[in-house]
Amino acid sequence: MCEITIQVNCPYCHSMKVVKNGVKRTGRQNFLCRACG
């Protein structure tokens, strides 16, 4: 089995300290930046 990892950066501060934060109404993953909030 192959595992794919995608690096997510904050679009505002460009930090890589991003964590999962539930899902949006559309069903997509929601992320939260630990640096800028």
VMD Tcl script that builds the backbone (N, CA, C; Angstrom):
set m [mol new atoms 111]
animate dup $m
set s [atomselect $m all]
$s set {name element resname resid chain x y z} {
  {N N MET 1 A 0.840 -1.176 0.000}
  {CA C MET 1 A 0.000 0.000 0.000}
  {C C MET 1 A 0.888 1.244 0.000}
  {N N CYS 2 A 0.488 2.242 -0.731}
  {CA C CYS 2 A 1.272 3.468 -0.880}
  {C C CYS 2 A 0.641 4.583 -0.047}
  {N N GLU 3 A 1.461 5.321 0.664}
  {CA C GLU 3 A 0.971 6.427 1.483}
  {C C GLU 3 A 1.448 7.743 0.881}
  {N N ILE 4 A 0.512 8.658 0.710}
  {CA C ILE 4 A 0.836 9.964 0.139}
  {C C ILE 4 A 0.670 11.015 1.230}
  {N N THR 5 A 1.692 11.837 1.417}
  {CA C THR 5 A 1.598 12.931 2.379}
  {C C THR 5 A 1.660 14.253 1.632}
  {N N ILE 6 A 0.809 15.176 2.040}
  {CA C ILE 6 A 0.752 16.499 1.422}
  {C C ILE 6 A 1.107 17.526 2.479}
  {N N GLN 7 A 2.059 18.384 2.168}
  {CA C GLN 7 A 2.477 19.424 3.096}
  {C C GLN 7 A 1.527 20.615 2.956}
  {N N VAL 8 A 0.907 21.021 4.064}
  {CA C VAL 8 A -0.038 22.128 4.053}
  {C C VAL 8 A 0.611 23.322 4.738}
  {N N ASN 9 A 0.603 24.464 4.055}
  {CA C ASN 9 A 1.136 25.695 4.623}
  {C C ASN 9 A 0.003 26.691 4.825}
  {N N CYS 10 A 0.156 27.554 5.815}
  {CA C CYS 10 A -0.827 28.609 6.067}
  {C C CYS 10 A -0.749 29.633 4.938}
  {N N PRO 11 A -1.881 30.000 4.327}
  {CA C PRO 11 A -1.839 30.976 3.229}
  {C C PRO 11 A -1.539 32.395 3.702}
  {N N TYR 12 A -1.648 32.658 5.012}
  {CA C TYR 12 A -1.440 34.009 5.536}
  {C C TYR 12 A -0.015 34.222 6.028}
  {N N CYS 13 A 0.467 33.334 6.907}
  {CA C CYS 13 A 1.809 33.515 7.470}
  {C C CYS 13 A 2.819 32.522 6.902}
  {N N HIS 14 A 2.388 31.600 6.058}
  {CA C HIS 14 A 3.228 30.594 5.394}
  {C C HIS 14 A 3.927 29.664 6.384}
  {N N SER 15 A 3.338 29.482 7.562}
  {CA C SER 15 A 3.879 28.568 8.560}
  {C C SER 15 A 3.479 27.143 8.218}
  {N N MET 16 A 4.290 26.178 8.659}
  {CA C MET 16 A 3.962 24.772 8.432}
  {C C MET 16 A 3.336 24.145 9.674}
  {N N LYS 17 A 3.023 24.955 10.689}
  {CA C LYS 17 A 2.395 24.455 11.910}
  {C C LYS 17 A 0.879 24.470 11.740}
  {N N VAL 18 A 0.390 23.585 10.886}
  {CA C VAL 18 A -1.022 23.509 10.559}
  {C C VAL 18 A -1.569 22.175 11.046}
  {N N VAL 19 A -2.727 22.206 11.715}
  {CA C VAL 19 A -3.346 20.989 12.232}
  {C C VAL 19 A -4.763 20.861 11.683}
  {N N LYS 20 A -5.259 19.641 11.666}
  {CA C LYS 20 A -6.625 19.392 11.218}
  {C C LYS 20 A -7.596 19.982 12.234}
  {N N ASN 21 A -8.735 20.520 11.721}
  {CA C ASN 21 A -9.715 21.167 12.582}
  {C C ASN 21 A -11.118 20.867 12.071}
  {N N GLY 22 A -11.492 19.604 12.030}
  {CA C GLY 22 A -12.821 19.222 11.594}
  {C C GLY 22 A -12.984 19.259 10.087}
  {N N VAL 23 A -14.260 19.295 9.643}
  {CA C VAL 23 A -14.563 19.334 8.216}
  {C C VAL 23 A -15.513 20.495 7.928}
  {N N LYS 24 A -15.470 20.991 6.691}
  {CA C LYS 24 A -16.347 22.071 6.259}
  {C C LYS 24 A -17.693 21.500 5.834}
  {N N ARG 25 A -18.651 22.358 5.553}
  {CA C ARG 25 A -19.969 21.909 5.109}
  {C C ARG 25 A -19.909 21.146 3.795}
  {N N THR 26 A -18.915 21.483 2.984}
  {CA C THR 26 A -18.767 20.814 1.685}
  {C C THR 26 A -18.145 19.432 1.824}
  {N N GLY 27 A -17.678 19.086 3.034}
  {CA C GLY 27 A -17.080 17.785 3.271}
  {C C GLY 27 A -15.565 17.795 3.190}
  {N N ARG 28 A -14.964 18.931 2.854}
  {CA C ARG 28 A -13.507 19.032 2.763}
  {C C ARG 28 A -12.902 19.227 4.137}
  {N N GLN 29 A -11.638 18.850 4.276}
  {CA C GLN 29 A -10.919 18.974 5.547}
  {C C GLN 29 A -10.673 20.445 5.863}
  {N N ASN 30 A -10.897 20.838 7.129}
  {CA C ASN 30 A -10.632 22.184 7.586}
  {C C ASN 30 A -9.338 22.175 8.393}
  {N N PHE 31 A -8.496 23.179 8.195}
  {CA C PHE 31 A -7.208 23.258 8.864}
  {C C PHE 31 A -7.132 24.513 9.713}
  {N N LEU 32 A -6.285 24.465 10.765}
  {CA C LEU 32 A -6.081 25.594 11.658}
  {C C LEU 32 A -4.592 25.815 11.823}
  {N N CYS 33 A -4.155 27.057 11.661}
  {CA C CYS 33 A -2.738 27.399 11.819}
  {C C CYS 33 A -2.452 27.646 13.292}
  {N N ARG 34 A -1.424 26.991 13.828}
  {CA C ARG 34 A -1.035 27.173 15.229}
  {C C ARG 34 A -0.226 28.443 15.443}
  {N N ALA 35 A 0.325 29.004 14.369}
  {CA C ALA 35 A 1.155 30.211 14.490}
  {C C ALA 35 A 0.300 31.480 14.547}
  {N N CYS 36 A -0.627 31.634 13.607}
  {CA C CYS 36 A -1.410 32.874 13.555}
  {C C CYS 36 A -2.874 32.695 13.941}
  {N N GLY 37 A -3.339 31.443 13.976}
  {CA C GLY 37 A -4.710 31.196 14.399}
  {C C GLY 37 A -5.703 31.368 13.288}
}
mol reanalyze $m
mol bondsrecalc $m
mol representation Tube
mol addrep $m
